[in-house]
Amino acid sequence: MSEYYNPAKESLVVAKKIDSISFFILLISTILTATNFIVSKYFTDLKYWAEIMSNANTVVIILYAILKFGISYIIFNSSFQKRADFIDNSFETNYSTQRSNRYYNNSEVELGILRMGANSFESCFFTYNLAIKSIKEKWIVNLIIVIIIISLAVQGYNSVLSMILQLALPLILISEAINYSIFCLRMKNILDNFCRVYNDLIDEDDKRKKEAEVILNVLNYETTKSTFNLLIKEKTYNKYNPELSASWENLKVQYKLKEV
């Protein structure tokens, strides 16, 4: 059997590595905040070192923000490759210089809008289920770090800039968790719409009547993905991919995608 290939995979691997580094930097910022608090409160004779740690933490937070911006850019840039391949697989065109292999599993569906919808249906199914399995960890980790930083905020800061940047970090983390939750809710809504459309197609003689609705769902999925630019951890994907692949094959039978 030929090897699995996704033209956007290399870019996403880089983005995930940078995301891991950004999480490590986030931990460093938390440690610096805690250490700075302990030194400032209990070792007043080391005030000089407390100021150094506060300034270092400011630099770390700026670096964290830069890395997050870089991740968003990589995901955004790789989405062009992914969409070109998505169209090629759906319509047998040649917009992508490197086609995916075994990324989409809907070769039984006739080429055209319904194949495009089936491919997007599959992507939405995987995206939602992988994202929802990560949401609990996202909230727990972010809230723990936010609580630590805010709890230690009483220590005071050696400059207004330090105060603004270091207190902005909890807002960034809460915003990330909220965006992740909104993303999951929107993906669930789009997935439900795909289920409804392809359920209606089971007994629909003139399938062209549903093409506009299929296109609308595809656009909603792609727009949501590009708006939030969220990453699924590689370990989460590897852990649940076999289970979700089997579930998708069952859905293809349930919605008679092999007959579309």
N, C-alpha and C positions, 0 to 999 in steps of 0.2 A: 504494500500500500504506500502511495506517495506521501511525503512528509507534509505536515501541517505548515501553512505559511500565511502570514498576514502582512501586507506591505507596510502597514503602520506600526508593526510590532517593535521594530528596532527603536523608533522614536519614543514609543511608550515605555520601553525598557529603560531608556535614559531618563525619562520623566519620573519613573518610579524610583530609580536610584537617587535622583535629586530629592524626591519627596522623603525618602528614608534619611537623607542627610539633614533635611530641614527639620525632621522630627528630633533628630539627635541634637541639633542646635537649639531647638525648643527646650529640651531637657537641660542643656547647659545654661540657658537663660533662667530656668527655674532654680537650678542649683546656685547660680550667682546671686539671685534675688534672696534666697534663703540664707546663704553665707553672709551676704552683705548685712542682712537684718541682725544676725547673731553677733557679728563683729561690732556693728554700730551700737547695739544695745548692751552687750556684756563685756566688750573689750574696747572701751573708749580711747585707750592709748594707741589703738591701731586704726584710728579714724582715717589716716592717710590711705591705708589699704582698702578701707571701705569705699572711699571715693574712687579708687582705681577700679574696683569691682563694679561699681555703679556705672562708670564710663564704659568699661568693657561690655557690660550688659546692654548698654545702649547700642553699641556697635553690633553685638550679636543679634539684637532685635531687627536692626536695619538689614543685616545679612539675611535673616529669616524672611523678611518681606520681599527682598530681591529674588531669593530662590523660589518663593511662591509665584512671583510674577513670571519667572523663567519657566516654571512648570506649566502655567496657563498658556504661555506662548507656544511651547512645544506641542501641547495637546491641540491647540488651535491650528497650528501649521500642519500637523499630521492628519487632521480631519479632512483636508483637501484630498490627500492620497486615498483615504478610506472611502470617501464619497465617490471618487472616480471609479474605484474598484467595485463599489456597491452597484453603480449603474452598469458597469461592464458585466457583472454576474447576472444582473436582472434582465438585460436587453441584448447580451452577446455583442457589445460594442468594444471599442479599443481606446478608451480615454486614459486608461492607466498603463504606464510602462511596465508595471510589475503586478500581475494578477495574484489574488489570494488563492490558496489551495486548501480545501476542506475547512474553510472558515465559515462559509454558508453551507447548509445541508438541505437545500431545497431543490435539487436538480430535477426532481420528479414534477415540479410545478412548471407549467408552460411559461416560456419566456414572455416578458412584457410586464405590465403594471401589476398583475396578480403575483408574479414572481418577486417583483420589487417589494410588494406589500408583505409577502411571506418572509423575505429576508429581513425586513424591518421588524416584523412581528417577532422573529427569532431573536434579533439583537435586543429588542425591548424586553423580552422575556428573561434573557440572561442578565441584562443590565439591572433590571429591577430586583431580581432575586439575589444577585451578588451584593447590590447596594444595601438592601434591607438587612442582610446578614452582618453588615459592617456598622450599622447605625448605632447599635448599643455601645460598641467599643469606642466609636467616635465621640459620643456624648460623655461617657465615663472618663476617658483620658482628658478631654478638653476641660471638663468641669473640675477635675482634680487639680489641674494646673492653674485654672482660673482662681479657684478657691485659695490655693497657696499664695499666688501673686497678690490677690486683693487683701488677704489676711495679713500679709507682711507689708502692705502699703503704708502702714502707720509709722514705718521707720523714718519717712521723710526722704528727700532727694537733695543731691548737691547742686542741682540746676533745674531750671524750668524745663529744658529740653529733655533731660532724663525722665522727669516726671511724666511729661506728655507721652513720650515713646514707650516707656515701660508700662504705663497704665493703659495704653492703647492696645497692648498685646491681649489682655483678657477680652476686649471687645472684638478683636480679630478672631479669636478662638471661638467665642460664642456665635459670631456671625457664620463661621465655617460650619459649626454644628447645625445651626438653623437652616442654612442653605442646603446642607446634606439632607435634612429632613424634608424640606420643600421639594427637593429633587426626587426623593423616593415617592412622595405623594403624587407628583406629576407623572412619574413613570408608571405608577399603579393605575392612574386614570387612563393613560395612553394604552397600557396593556389591556385594560378592560374594554376599551374601544376596539382594539384589534380582535379580541375574542368575540365581541358582538358582531363585527363586520363579517368575520369568517364563519361565524355561526349562521348568519343570514345567507351566506353564499352556498351553504350545504344544499338548500332546496331552491336556489335561484337559477332559473333557466337562462335568463339573459344576464350574465355576470358583468357585462359592461355597465349596467346600471349602478354598480357598486364601485366602479373604478375611481370616481371623484372622491368618494369617502376614504378609499384606500390611500390615495395620494395625500389627502388631508392628514391622516394619521401618520404617514411617513414624514411629512413636513413637521408635524408637531414633535415627533420623536427627535428628528435631527436638530430642530431649533432648541429643544430642551437640553440635549447633549452639549451643543456648542455654547449655550448660555452659561451653564454651570461649570463646564470643564473639570469634572471630578474624576479622580483615579480610583480604580479598584486594586487593592493590594494583590501582588502576584500570588502570595500564599493563600489568600481567600479564593482566588480564581482556581488555582490548582486543587484546592481541597474540595470545592463544590462542583467543578466542571463535569466530572463523570456523572454525578447525580442529576445535574440539570440537563445534560445531553440526553440522558435516558428519558427524562420527563418531557423534553421537547419532542422526541420521537413519538411519545404517547399522544402529545397534543396534535401532532400531524395526522395521526390516525383519527383522533377525536373530531377534528375539524375537517377531515377528509381533504387535507392539503395535497395529498398525492393524486387526487382526482381533479384538482382545480386546473 
